[in-house]
């Protein structure tokens, strides 16, 4: 008797296509419809727009698993009895078993995820791995037959855990029921696994850290959330001896906002420093590049604001994966993944000489553009309600439904559905908070100017006296350096003169733009 009947082979071929397609693209629904036939539920055709809520299980995976289990039981028995099997049939059998096993263990793997998030410093044991191994052996280790699998159980267990984390983090961080949001989720999935899951599973899972991801888009569109979804969904090996993964993913993402730090501090944060490397370096310190594990991620926000001198040093990291801490000549290695983001037009910045072209072309091996809130609402107006409810749940808890309705009514009445939301999701959240507190929201007229923009405008219009210009410029440089001595060196004035020119009110505004890292104070030397 043949290993697979013609009808089984045809059906498993479609199951295989479903297994390896991008789950966030429309092709997923087309394959599900073909696989399930009369069992397909139209209500689940929009699952991509609904989210990953384990408390609301989907029917399609359960129905597919039940049918797979029946077919695979018969196929396994025929294979165990020595039925002849072509290589392509064995591959279809392998894919079908993987789909079935993932479905069986998706829920316990989700439990591992939630426990890891609750305890980000420890490694969570997977006690159910022994059961997984028994299921694996049942389907793949058959006496007297050729083993139809090219991967071992621990590796596939790690792949399943990665897939489950990817679903969780993509839905957790990339909210919105519009097609624009769904397309973004599909792009992020490719950033994690590439477009070819088979190739990824065979070999690329070892090398994805070598690819830098560059995220572009307007301010407030969730670029850091995209970075988190990718960084927290990286492959982590599983050790069957200890029944634990090599690392707790929850502590593997390290973010650095480059626009909020002066250049010297950026170098120290990234590369680390040795005692005495600069004023204030009283002890050795590891930078994020050295602290990051092979399964971790360093996220550099506002990469477009990076000083050209540091661009050169980071270019070396991307080219050779090596760097040197400040004050040391020993070469260190960066083993993790680098993700960068910016709201700037880097093409224009390169043309103007502010951003190195060679650095850009090292960054852009994987490009993602985040959609604006206006784009999402133009495409799917009903998304406004879903976003307000999501934000309200974080702010008002049990009052979320009432608050979301109240804010949506206020927006439609006072701003209209065509309001462009220049501040994107960030502005929508502030609108909700304003309406919650005082039942109104006053949009900025053209967007609030930064302190730097006000200074530039005042200089261009010739409104500043020489003394006012000196006071504002000294204050701006001091906000960057946090040091009177360094400020004096840069502006080539006496330290006491610099100190007398600091504007306390302006400095307070600038401190919000260039905040110090937690736990650090001003350097007054």
N, C-alpha and C positions, 0 to 999 in steps of 0.2 A: 504494500500500500504506500502511496506517495506521502511524503511528510506533510505537505500542504495541498488541500484541494484548490482548484482554480478560483472558486468564489472566496475562499479564505485568503488566498494570495492577493487577490484584487483588493479586498477590504483592508488587509494589513498594510498594503502599499499606501493607502490613504491615511491610515493611522500613523505610519512613518512620516508622511508629509506633515501631518498635524504636529507630530512630536518635534520636528525641527524647524517649523516656521517661526517667524517673529510673532509672539502671542499678542502683541498690541496692534498689529496691522489687520485690516479687513480680511486678509487671507485666512486668518485663524477661524473666523466664523464660517467661511466657505467650507473649510475642511471639516469642521465640527458638524455642519449640516449634512455633508456627504457621509461622514462616518456614522452618525446617529440615525439618519433617515427619519422615520416616523417618531422616534424618541426625541427629536430636536425640539426644544422649547423656544419659541420666539421671544419670550420674556428675558431669556439669557443672551440674546444676540447683542445686547448693549452692556455686557458685563465689564468691558474695558472702561466704560464711562462711570461705572458704579463704585469701583474700588475693591480692595482686598479686605473684607471684613469676615474673620473666621466665625463670628457668631451668626452669619447668614450664609450657610453653605450653598454652593451651587449644585444643581442637579446633574448637569452634563458630565462632570468628572465621575460621579458615582455611577451613572448609567453606562458610561464607556468602560469603567473598570469591571462592572458585572459582566458585560459582554466579552471583554478581553479574558477574564478569568475562565469562562466556559470554553472559549476557543483554545487558549493556551494549555488547559488541562489535557485536552485531546491531542494537541500537537506534541506536548511533552511525552505523552505515553507512546506515540508513534515513533518519536525520536529515540526513546529509551529502548524500544524493541528493535532498533537498527534500521529503520526506514531510511532510504537514500534521500539525501538533502543537498540541493544545489547551494552554492555559496550565497546567492542572492536571497534564497529562502531563509537561510540561517541568519542573515542580517535583518530580515523582516521580523523573525522570531525574537532576535535580540532587542530590537527597537520596541516591540510590543511588550516584552517583559519589563523593560526600563520604564515605560509609561505606567504599567500596572504597579510596579514597586514604588515609584514616586508618589502615585496616588495614595498608596497604603501608608506611607510614612510622612506625608506632608504635614499632618496634624502634630505628631510628636516632634518633628523638626521645628515647627512653629513654637512649641513650648520651649525648646532650647533657645530660640531667638529671644523670647520674652524674658526668660531667666537671665540670659547674658546681659540684656539691657538693664535689668534690675541690679546686677552685680558685675559691672564692667571691668573689675580688676581680676576676677577669677575665671577659671576655665570650667565649663559645665560638662559633667559626664553624661554620655549618651548610653544609659543602661539598656535601651532597647536595641542596641547594635547587634547583640547576640541573636535576637529574633530576625533582624534584617539579614544577617549572615546565613541563617537557616533557610530563609526564603530564597536568598540568592543561590545557595547550593541546590535547593530543590529544582530550580529551573535551569541552572547552568552546569551543574556537576552531575552528569548522568553516566552511570557505569556502562562501559563498553561502547560509548559513543564519542564522537569528536566534540570537543567543548566549543560551543558556538558563541564565544565571547572573547573580545580582545582587550578587556580591561578587568582589573581586579576589584573586589568588593569595596575596600577602603576608599579607592579613588572615586568610584561612582557614588559612594555615600557622601563624600566631600562635594561632588558635583551637585547632588540633590540638595544638600544644605545650602550651597551657593545659589541655586535656582530659587529655593524657598525664600532666602534672604533678599534676593533681587526683587521678587514680587512684593515682598513686605515693604522694602524701602522705597521702591518706585511709587507705590500707592501711598505710602506714608508721607513722602516729601513732595510729590508732584500732584497736587490736588487739582480738581477741576474736571467737569464733565464735557468740555468742548472737544471737538475733533482736533483743535490745535494742541490741547493738553494731551490727548491720546497719541498724536504724532510725536510729541516730545517724549512720552514714555517709550514709544517704539525706538526712538533714536538712542535713548539712554540704555535700553536693553542691548542694542548693538555695541555701544561703548563698553559694556561689561563682557559680552560673549562674542562679539563680531557677528557678521551676517551668517556665518557657517558654524553652527553648533557642533557638528561632527568634527571639523578640524580643530575647533576650540578644545573639545573633549580629548582629542588625541594628543595634542601637543601645545596649542597656544595658551592653555591655562598657566603654563610656566612662564610665559613671556609678556603677558599683558602689562606688567609694570614698566616695561620698556617704552610703552606708548604714552606720550603726554597728551592730555585732553585739554583743549582750550574752549572755554564757555564764554560766549558773547551775548549781549542783549542789554536792553535798557535797565536802568537802576530800578530795583524793586520787583524784578520778575523772577526771583528765586534762583539765581545762579549758584549760590552756596548750597541750596537744597539739592540741586542737580548733582553738585560735587559730592555731597554726602551720600546720595543714593548710589553713586558709582563706587565711592571709596569704601563704604560699609558693605558692599556686595562682592568683594574680591574673593578669589579662590583661597581657601585655607586647608591644608592637608589634614587628614584624620589619622590618628594612631590607634589601631585596634587593640594594642596591648594595654593602653591606659584608658581606652574608650573616650578620649577627648580630642578636640581639635588643637592644632599647634598654637593657636592664639585666640583670645577673645576678641572678636571683631569689634565689639562695642568701644574699645579703647584704641582703635587703630587709625582714627581720622584726626589729623592735626591741621587746624586752620590758622592762617596768618593774614591779617588785613594790612597790606603794604602801604596804603594811603594814610594809615593812622600812626605810622612810626617813622622817625627820622632814619636816614640811611645807615648810620652807624649801628643803630639798634636792630635794623633789618638784618644786617650782616651777622650780628651776634646771634640773633634768633635762628637764622638759617644755618650758618656754618659753625656756630659755637665759638668760644674764645678761650684763651689761656690767661692765667693770672698775669696782670701787668700789661696786657695787650693794648689797653687804652685806659684813660682816667676813669676810675670807678670799677675796673675789672679786678676785684679783690680775690676772686677764686676762679678755678677752672669751671667751664660750663659747656655741656653738650648742646649742640644746635639740633633743630628738628630733623635735619638731613641725616645726622648720625643716629639720633634716637629712633627714627622710623625703621620698623622691621621690614623684611622682604614682603610681608603681607599687608603693610600699612600704606597710608596715603598722606602726602603733604599737599595742602590746598593753599594756593597763593591768590588771594583776592585782590582786585585792582592792579593787575600786573602791568596795565598801561601806565601807571604812575611810577614805575620802578626806575631808579636812577641808572643812567647808561653804564656807569662803572660796575654796578651790581649785575646788570644784564650780561656783561662779559663773563663774570664769574659763574652765573647760572648757565650760560651757554656751555661752559666747560662741563658742568654737571650733566647737562643733557647729552653732550657729545661723548664723554668718557666715563660718566657715572662716578667721577671723583671730585674731591674738593679738599681744601685745607682750612682748618679753624684759624681764626684771627690770632696772630702771634705765634704761629707754629708752622713748620715746614713739612711735617709728616702728612702724607696723603691719606685721606680717608675715602671710604666708598659709600655711595648712596644706593641702597638696595630696594627702596620702595617705589611707589608710583607718584608722579607729580601731576596735579591738576591746577590749572590757572583760569582766572576769570577777569573780565573787564567790561565796562560799559563804554569804553572809548572806541573810536574808529581807528583801528591800528594801521589801516592802509594810509590814512591821512597822516598819522603820527610818523610813519616810516618816510613818507614823502617830505615831511618837515624836518626830518633828522632827529626826532625825539625818541624813536623806537628802532632798534637795530633790525634790519631785514633778516640777517642770518639767525638772530634769536627767534624772530617770528616763525621762520620756516622750520625751526626745531620744535616749536610749541604746537604747531598746527597739524600734527599727524592724525588727530581726531578732533573734529570741530563740531560744536553744538551751539545752536542759536536759540535762546529762550523767547517765546512769544510774549507780546505785551498783553496786559489785561484787556485793553481796548480791542485788540485783535480777537481774543477769545469771546468777548461779549458780542462783537459784531457777527461772529460766526454762530454763536449759541447764546442768545439772550438769557435763557433759563439758568445759565451758569452763575449768574449773580446771586440767586437765592442759595445755591449750593455752597458757594464761597463764603457768603455771610453766615450761613449755619455753621460751617467749619470753624470760622474765626470766633463766632459767638460761643461755641462749645468750650473753647480754650479760655474765654474771658468770663463768661457768665454761668457756666455749668448747666444746672437744671433749668435756668431761664433762657437757654439758647434759642429755642423755637420762637418764643415770644419776642425776644430781642431781634432776631433775624428778620421777622415779619415787620417789626416796627421800623427798623433801619431801611429795609427795602422800600417800604411805603414812603418814607421820608425822601429817599434818593429819587424815586420815580417822580414824586411831587415837586421837589425843589431843584434837582439837578437834571432830571430827564434821563431816559435810557441811552441817549447819545453822548452823554458826558464822557470825555476822552480818557479820564483817569491817568494824567501824566505821571503820577507817582506809583502807578500799578498796584500790586497787591498791598504794598506797604501803605499807600494812601488809603486804600479801601479799609484797612484795619484801623487807621486813625479816624476815618470817617465814622466807623462803627463806635469807636470809643467816645468820640465827641457827641454823637447822638445819644449814647447811653448816659453821659454825664449831664449835658445841657440841652438835649433834644434839638440840636442844630450842628451844622458843620459849615465852616467858611473855607472854600478852596483857595489855595494860594493863587494870586493873580500872576500867571506866567511862571510860577515856581519861585521859591525863596532863593535869594542870592546868598552865596557863601561869602565869608569875610574876604577871601582872596578876590572874588569877583567884584565886590564893592571897592576894594583898594585899586584894582585895575581900572575900573570905571572912573574913579576919582582922579587917577593919574592922567588918563586919556582926556578927561574934560578940563584938566588944569585947575582943579578946585583946591588942591592942597598947598599949604605953605611948606617951605623947606623943613621947618621944625616938625610939622605934622607928618610929613613924609618920613622923616628920620624916626620919629616915635613909632609909627605904624610898622615900618620895615624892621626895626630892631625887635619889636614885639613878635612879629611873624617869625623871624629867624630863631628867637629864643624859644618860641613854642615848638619849633622843630628840634632844637638841640637840648633844651632843658639845662643849659649851662651858660653862665655869663661869660666865662673864659672862652668857650668855643664860639659863642656869638660875637664876642669882641674880635676874635681872630678872623672870622668870616667877613665882618663889615669893616675891619681895619680901624677900630676905634679903641680907646681906653676902656678897660673893664668897668670902671666907675661911671664913665659916661654912658655906657650901654645900660647899666643898672638904673640910672636916673631917667632913662628914656622909655622904660617899659611902661606900657599903658595897662593898668590892672583890669579895666573893663573889657578891653579888646582881648587881653590874654585869656580871660575867662571864656569868651566866645571861641577862641582858637583851641582851647583845651578840649572842647567838645569835638573838634575836628581831628586833633592829634592826641588822643587819650594815651595816658601811660598804661603799660601792662599792669594787671592786677598785682597789688602788693608792693609796687615801686613808687618812690616819691621823686620830687624834683632834685636834680643835680645842680647845686648852687655854686660849684667851684669856678 
